[in-house]
């Protein structure tokens, strides 16, 4: 646990030092690889699973998520803040439900060196067979077994929990930027429909917005701030309140209509979909800081036929999750 604690200390540091973070991530990756015998050169680890609610990514792609440095740091630190929030309310153990663990349960594993089993207990849900077997192997080891409440191989977007009232935190990072393709929203709604109303959600909120961007400075996209034009979708307890209250698997989302004047776009701006994530507490993933928050450019100035536009959009789950939009 000593090496894992050294790794955790970097992820949990208040300051973000990219050099230190990159070094710690390399050590973390080696540590994870030594925990199991995954042969990622085998094609079996590259097979995605196509669910009704979206794409469950293959084991190899789940492994690579750790390389998204700021994403990994913000989610680990945000999850730690959620655990501490529950511990401030009452004595442990905090019951954390982690839906979509991948092969290593990356976002909670470092925290096992910070909290003891009397403070934190885990229920792990993973659908991919190779990832599930890897998790079984890891949590059979003496250092990690005391933290385990249960491991389930299941589709978290349809899973019915036998004791939903016990869970204090729901953690799920099963998403791509703009909430496309993967089942983040369906998983969140399905499980929040079952959990207590005071159960914490990590990430707390994911907001997809329509924004204007000057693509003449695309090479500097990392420092360019988009101009927000309006929110299109929010995945949070509040933003999904209507869907959660329906208690049904057939989810529908309201259409958003935005009127955009030519003055707002100044004839030089492209339209883009942007994503911002409030992981928990003090932890945010801002614009373009992660693969989860890179913008999707959807309309260039040359493609606009009208000066004044009406942009309509709706989040849909079929045929795959994502923002479906039109311009009139």
C-alpha positions, 0 to 999 in steps of 0.5 A: 500500500505504500507505493499506492499511497505515494501515487494517491498523494499526487492525485490528491494534491491541491496543486496541479503539477503536470510534470509530477502528475505525469510521473505519478501516472507512469508509476501508477500504470506500472503498478496497475499492470503488475496487479494483473496479467492482462495481455493487451496485445490480444484482440479480445481486449479490444472488443467493445460491447454495444448495449441498448443504452450505448457503447461499453468500451473494451478493456484496452480503451478503459486502460488507456483512460488513465493517460488522460491526466487531468481527468484521472486526477480530478475524478480521484480527488473528487471521489475522495471529497465525496467520501469525506463529505459522507464521513463528515455527516456520520461514521463509516463505512461509506458505501460507494457504488462504482458503475463501470469500473474497467479492469482496474477500478482506477478511480477508487484504487488509490483511495484504498491507501487513504481510507481504511475498510471501516471508512470505505466499502465498495460495490463494483459493477462491470459488464465486460468479461475481461475487465470483470475477471481482472477486478475479481483478481485484484480484489481477491488480494489480501490488501484489497479484499477487506474493502469489497462489499460486492462485485457484479457483472452486469449492465449498469443501465438496466441493473436492479439493485437488491439493497439500493438504500445502503449506498451513499455515493454513485460513481460512474465515468462511462462517457465521451465528450458531449455525452455521446456514444457511451451510457453515462446518462442511462446508467445515472438515471437507472441507478438514481431512480433506485438510490436514496435521495441524499446519495451523492453523485460523482460526477455531480454534473455534466453540462453540454452547451452550444458555443461559438468558437473562432476556428481561425485560432484552432491551433491555440484551442487550448487557451481559447475560451468559447462563447456560451450560447445556451445549455443543451443537456445537463446530467445531474440529479437536478438536471435529470429530475424529471427522468428520475421521477418517471421510474421508467426505462423509456427516457425522453428529454426536452427539446431546446430551442436557441435563437442566435443572431448574426451579431452574436456570431460576428460572421467569423465564429463556428458553432461547437458543442462543449462539455464541462464537468463538475466532478465533486466539491472543488473538482472541475474538468473545464473546457478542453482540459481532458478528452472528456471536455474537448469541443465538437465543431459542428458548423463553420461560418461557410456552412451557415446559410442564414444570418439569424439562426434557430438552433434546435437540439434534443438529447437522445439515447437511440440509435446511440446516445448524443445531441441530435440537432437542426438549424433553421 
